[in-house]
């Protein structure tokens, strides 16, 4: 990074901040760095005025909401500012035991965590909620937080749609045209502000939120994509970190953001799809779909073929079926539901499949917002191949061994090949020894959305961090979920700061937990008793699904 002379208020504040907390030089523009200091100081003085929550948030009166204003462009902190919706539930324990605010982000990009205070009612969070104010927020672009839009909600495909495993050249040309239209729609509907929706600004917003909450240091938990900009925060502001939890980490290497990470995800989903089919085969006496993974695949393909010829309820085609089945790769709580839907359909009852897979008929101004934010952030964050021939070559090869998610992943991200806004250069996430207090990483060994190698890489890059692994499990996001062992490490860390000791005679801090029990099968007669995982940490919220993505975009 070139050293530039900084003058005036921004320069003096920046120098004051850096003198107080020396850090290695980062390849970050000085203007944005200084602008963050200005914005954080202003937020600390203004605070957040909390009151009743907007009706759209559907939160109880005990949860209070407010608005934080952050710079649209951190290079111009005194220019346009945008509002971020913030929710908070005060710590339930004695004031003397309060440890500050715990801020949570569930990932996406494109997901809000304004619901986060509701975890206070869950057993795994009781002691944490007693010690911390629980704080959620809608990041820039999400919901009412200066929303990003890429298409008229009425133009969003409603189904039924196809989902070819090996698409034809004609279908590829159709999807290229759709991706170009979507990318142009983002530019047209969001305008020049579009370039400012990216992960580095999400990290800067987190620093301003910390200051506005009156916290001298940040206690933060991020899941999935929330781990990535959390790691950016740790790299940019290590002196401001109190405690951090990274649940289901994204692989943070600059070369993985985001094209290569999506290839890795498609590969990992194939293994998790096999896990699901193995579970269904094990319970053939309940579902009758086959006794081997190959037979389960045959049953699935039969359903796909029938839906292609005759969409269920006129609304569920192969694309909607595939979108529903993708959720089974994120959380095994969906396994009984999806198996029941397939089995019922083949027995002549399409109702469960329609209930689980049919797109919502409700269209509002926010329809498609999550997908728009996802696209804006991922396309702005890093370079992407701009020649479809590269995507075609890489994914045609990958689909030979990992067909389940590969082309769906292509269509979800292809607008990035035709993106108009300037792209960022990914920051090299890394902190040296002693720069951070110990941070906690949680990961499931067979996580498909963020493959396990990402957790190992993040631990290598954040010196002194500790990794807790749920062995032989694949739920995406495990903190506060079904595994009591994992929850014990999470609670101990947030309440005391303690992390697992070094293991095996090495300086690496690691621990492992046995997998949580697999879900019980549910007979077709008892299917109404089966409930989907809720949208709470560790309870089934998924980066991709929370962002509203589907194969039909």
GICOR-V522356 format. One record per residue. PHI is phi in radians with two decimals (NA if undefined). Layout:
# GICOR-V522356
((PHI) (PHI))
This chain:
# GICOR-V522356
((NA) (-1.29) (-1.47) (-2.08) (-1.29) (-1.96) (-2.16) (1.33) (-1.09) (-1.02) (-1.13) (-1.18) (-1.14) (-1.10) (-1.12) (-1.07) (-1.13) (-1.28) (-1.15) (-1.26) (-2.54) (-1.07) (-2.55) (-1.13) (-1.09) (-2.06) (-1.44) (-2.25) (-1.01) (-1.05) (-1.09) (-1.16) (-1.11) (-1.14) (-1.10) (-1.17) (-1.09) (-1.07) (-1.14) (-1.16) (-1.15) (-1.14) (-1.13) (-1.09) (-1.31) (-1.46) (1.15) (-2.21) (-1.57) (-1.60) (-2.66) (-1.11) (-1.51) (-1.00) (-1.01) (-1.09) (-1.34) (0.96) (-1.94) (-1.24) (-1.04) (-1.16) (-1.57) (-1.91) (-2.24) (-2.69) (-2.19) (-1.91) (-1.84) (-2.16) (-1.11) (-1.09) (-2.16) (-1.23) (-1.30) (-2.34) (-1.14) (-1.68) (-1.54) (-1.04) (-2.10) (-2.07) (-1.56) (-2.04) (-1.38) (-2.16) (-2.07) (-2.67) (-2.13) (-1.12) (-0.98) (-1.51) (-1.52) (-1.03) (-1.00) (-1.16) (-1.71) (-1.16) (-1.89) (1.96) (-1.79) (-1.92) (-1.70) (-2.20) (-2.28) (-1.56) (1.96) (2.18) (-1.01) (2.07) (-1.85) (-1.74) (-2.09) (-1.06) (-1.32) (-0.92) (-0.98) (-1.16) (-1.15) (-1.00) (-1.50) (-1.52) (-0.96) (-1.17) (-1.92) (-1.00) (-1.23) (-1.16) (-1.16) (-1.25) (-1.67) (-2.19) (-1.20) (-1.65) (-2.11) (-2.07) (-2.83) (-1.72) (-1.05) (-0.94) (1.68) (-1.71) (1.03) (-1.54) (-1.52) (0.87) (-1.07) (-1.54) (-2.38) (-2.13) (-2.79) (-1.09) (-0.91) (-1.21) (-1.55) (-1.23) (-0.98) (-1.92) (1.62) (-1.34) (-2.31) (-1.40) (-2.67) (-1.13) (-1.21) (-2.24) (-1.15) (-1.34) (-1.12) (-1.08) (-1.14) (-1.07) (-1.13) (-1.11) (-1.25) (-1.07) (-1.07) (-1.16) (-1.13) (-1.11) (-1.11) (-1.14) (-1.07) (-1.16) (-1.07) (-1.05) (-1.16) (-1.22) (-1.48) (-1.76) (1.30) (-1.17) (-1.18) (-0.95) (-1.14) (-1.64) (-1.71) (-2.70) (-1.18) (-1.10) (-1.24) (-1.09) (-1.16) (-1.14) (-1.04) (-1.12) (-1.16) (-1.20) (-1.08) (-0.94) (-1.14) (-1.14) (-1.35) (1.36) (-1.65) (-1.13) (-2.41) (-1.66) (-1.91) (-2.48) (-2.25) (-2.14) (-2.04) (0.96) (-0.98) (-1.04) (-1.28) (-1.22) (-1.32) (-1.12) (-1.20) (-1.08) (-1.03) (-1.07) (-1.32) (-1.38) (-2.28) (-1.06) (-1.28) (-1.78) (-1.57) (-1.71) (-2.50) (-2.49) (-2.06) (-1.98) (-1.88) (1.11) (-1.24) (-1.28) (-1.16) (-1.57) (-1.02) (-0.93) (-1.23) (-1.62) (-1.56) (-2.02) (-1.05) (-1.17) (-1.09) (-1.21) (-1.10) (-1.10) (-1.11) (-1.06) (-1.14) (-1.24) (-1.12) (-1.09) (-1.15) (-1.27) (-1.08) (-1.14) (-1.03) (-1.07) (-1.12) (-1.10) (-1.15) (-1.10) (-1.09) (-1.15) (-2.03) (-1.09) (-1.15) (-1.61) (-1.78) (1.13) (-1.74) (2.37) (-1.92) (-2.34) (-1.09) (-1.17) (-1.19) (-1.12) (-1.08) (-1.08) (-1.09) (-1.08) (-1.13) (-1.11) (-1.10) (-0.98) (-1.11) (-1.17) (-1.20) (-1.12) (-1.44) (-2.49) (-0.98) (-1.18) (1.08) (1.26) (-2.23) (-1.90) (-1.92) (-1.02) (-1.13) (-1.24) (-1.03) (-1.13) (-1.07) (-1.17) (-1.21) (-1.02) (-1.09) (-1.14) (-1.35) (-1.52) (-2.67) (-1.26) (-1.10) (-1.43) (-1.05) (-1.08) (-1.08) (-1.22) (-1.12) (-1.09) (-1.09) (-1.13) (-1.12) (-1.11) (-1.04) (-1.22) (-1.67) (1.70) (-2.04) (-1.46) (-1.00) (-1.03) (-1.16) (-1.10) (-1.08) (-1.53) (-2.02) (-1.16) (-1.16) (-1.13) (-1.53) (-1.37) (-2.09) (-2.22) (-1.08) (-1.53) (-1.01) (1.51) (-1.11) (-1.05) (-1.15) (-1.14) (-1.16) (-0.93) (-1.12) (-1.03) (-1.15) (-1.16) (-1.25) (-1.30) (-1.19) (-2.84) (-1.16) (-2.24) (-1.02) (-1.78) (-1.94) (-1.03) (-1.03) (-1.19) (-1.04) (-1.09) (-1.09) (-1.15) (-1.49) (-1.11) (-1.13) (-1.16) (-1.15) (-1.17) (-1.99) (-2.41) (-1.34) (-1.03) (-1.92) (-0.94) (-1.30) (-1.04) (-1.12) (-1.04) (-1.12) (-1.15) (-1.93) (-1.06) (-0.93) (-1.15) (-1.25) (-2.15) (-1.30) (-1.68) (-1.33) (-1.09) (-1.80) (-1.39) (-1.87) (-0.98) (-1.30) (-1.41) (-1.09) (-3.07) (-2.32) (-1.48) (-0.98) (1.44) (-1.34) (-2.10) (-1.17) (-1.00) (-2.02) (-1.97) (-1.96) (-2.06) (-2.70) (-1.65) (-1.10) (-2.01) (-1.01) (-1.59) (-1.19) (-2.27) (-0.95) (-1.00) (-1.00) (-1.11) (-1.17) (-1.11) (-1.20) (-1.10) (-1.13) (-1.11) (-1.53) (-1.84) (-1.01) (1.48) (-1.30) (-2.11) (-2.08) (-1.94) (-1.95) (-1.58) (-1.22) (0.91) (-2.22) (-2.39) (-1.15) (-1.55) (1.71) (-2.05) (-1.19) (1.30) (-1.76) (-1.54) (-1.85) (-1.11) (-1.11) (-1.06) (-1.10) (-1.11) (-1.13) (-1.11) (-1.10) (-1.03) (-1.14) (-1.16) (-1.48) (-2.17) (1.50) (-1.37) (-2.15) (-0.98) (-1.27) (-1.10) (-2.26) (1.12) (1.29) (-1.91) (-1.40) (-1.47) (-1.59) (-2.53) (-2.58) (-2.41) (-2.21) (-1.12) (-1.18) (-1.19) (-1.08) (-1.14) (-1.16) (-1.35) (-1.21) (-2.14) (-1.18) (-1.05) (-1.24) (-1.81) (-1.10) (-1.19) (-1.47) (-1.50) (-2.09) (-1.29) (-1.02) (-1.49) (-1.55) (-2.15) (-0.90) (1.28) (-2.07) (2.10) (-1.13) (-2.18) (-0.96) (-1.22) (-1.28) (-1.12) (-1.36) (1.43) (-1.39) (-2.70) (-1.10) (-1.64) (-1.06))
